Amino acid sequence: MTNTRRLVEHKTLTVDNEELVVMTLFEKGVNKEKAKKIVPYSKKHAVLIDRGSKVEFAK
Protein backbone atom coordinates (compact mmCIF):
# COMPACT_ATOMS: atom_id res chain seq x y z
CA MET A 1 0.00 0.00 0.00
CA THR A 2 2.39 2.70 -1.15
CA ASN A 3 -0.41 5.11 -2.06
CA THR A 4 -1.70 5.44 1.53
CA ARG A 5 -1.10 8.12 4.13
CA ARG A 6 -1.76 8.02 7.86
CA LEU A 7 -3.79 10.69 9.65
CA VAL A 8 -3.31 10.94 13.43
CA GLU A 9 -5.44 12.99 15.83
CA HIS A 10 -5.01 13.93 19.47
CA LYS A 11 -6.41 16.56 21.81
CA THR A 12 -4.74 18.87 24.30
CA LEU A 13 -5.57 21.96 26.34
CA THR A 14 -4.26 25.45 25.63
CA VAL A 15 -2.97 27.74 28.38
CA ASP A 16 -6.52 29.20 28.52
CA ASN A 17 -7.96 25.69 29.13
CA GLU A 18 -9.53 25.55 25.69
CA GLU A 19 -9.52 22.24 23.85
CA LEU A 20 -7.15 22.07 20.90
CA VAL A 21 -7.37 19.28 18.32
CA VAL A 22 -4.06 18.47 16.63
CA MET A 23 -4.13 16.52 13.37
CA THR A 24 -0.95 15.23 11.74
CA LEU A 25 -0.89 13.94 8.17
CA PHE A 26 2.13 11.73 7.50
CA GLU A 27 3.98 11.08 4.26
CA LYS A 28 3.14 8.09 2.11
CA GLY A 29 4.48 4.81 3.47
CA VAL A 30 4.40 5.63 7.21
CA ASN A 31 2.70 2.75 9.05
CA LYS A 32 0.86 2.84 12.39
CA GLU A 33 3.89 1.72 14.41
CA LYS A 34 6.07 4.52 12.98
CA ALA A 35 3.33 7.09 13.57
CA LYS A 36 2.98 5.97 17.21
CA LYS A 37 6.74 6.39 17.73
CA ILE A 38 6.62 9.93 16.32
CA VAL A 39 3.38 10.95 18.11
CA PRO A 40 3.12 8.59 21.11
CA TYR A 41 0.13 10.38 22.69
CA SER A 42 -2.10 10.03 19.63
CA LYS A 43 -5.48 8.37 20.14
CA LYS A 44 -7.12 8.19 16.72
CA HIS A 45 -5.49 6.79 13.59
CA ALA A 46 -6.99 6.81 10.10
CA VAL A 47 -5.70 5.74 6.71
CA LEU A 48 -6.15 7.85 3.59
CA ILE A 49 -5.95 6.25 0.15
CA ASP A 50 -4.78 8.28 -2.84
CA ARG A 51 -6.97 7.39 -5.84
CA GLY A 52 -5.54 9.63 -8.53
CA SER A 53 -7.34 12.96 -8.39
CA LYS A 54 -9.07 12.30 -5.05
CA VAL A 55 -8.22 11.02 -1.57
CA GLU A 56 -10.57 8.74 0.41
CA PHE A 57 -10.67 7.37 3.95
CA ALA A 58 -10.04 3.62 4.16
CA LYS A 59 -12.89 1.61 5.62
C-alpha positions in Angstrom: 0.0 0.0 0.0 2.4 2.7 -1.1 -0.4 5.1 -2.1 -1.7 5.4 1.5 -1.1 8.1 4.1 -1.8 8.0 7.9 -3.8 10.7 9.6 -3.3 10.9 13.4 -5.4 13.0 15.8 -5.0 13.9 19.5 -6.4 16.6 21.8 -4.7 18.9 24.3 -5.6 22.0 26.3 -4.3 25.4 25.6 -3.0 27.7 28.4 -6.5 29.2 28.5 -8.0 25.7 29.1 -9.5 25.6 25.7 -9.5 22.2 23.9 -7.2 22.1 20.9 -7.4 19.3 18.3 -4.1 18.5 16.6 -4.1 16.5 13.4 -0.9 15.2 11.7 -0.9 13.9 8.2 2.1 11.7 7.5 4.0 11.1 4.3 3.1 8.1 2.1 4.5 4.8 3.5 4.4 5.6 7.2 2.7 2.7 9.0 0.9 2.8 12.4 3.9 1.7 14.4 6.1 4.5 13.0 3.3 7.1 13.6 3.0 6.0 17.2 6.7 6.4 17.7 6.6 9.9 16.3 3.4 11.0 18.1 3.1 8.6 21.1 0.1 10.4 22.7 -2.1 10.0 19.6 -5.5 8.4 20.1 -7.1 8.2 16.7 -5.5 6.8 13.6 -7.0 6.8 10.1 -5.7 5.7 6.7 -6.2 7.8 3.6 -6.0 6.2 0.1 -4.8 8.3 -2.8 -7.0 7.4 -5.8 -5.5 9.6 -8.5 -7.3 13.0 -8.4 -9.1 12.3 -5.0 -8.2 11.0 -1.6 -10.6 8.7 0.4 -10.7 7.4 4.0 -10.0 3.6 4.2 -12.9 1.6 5.6 
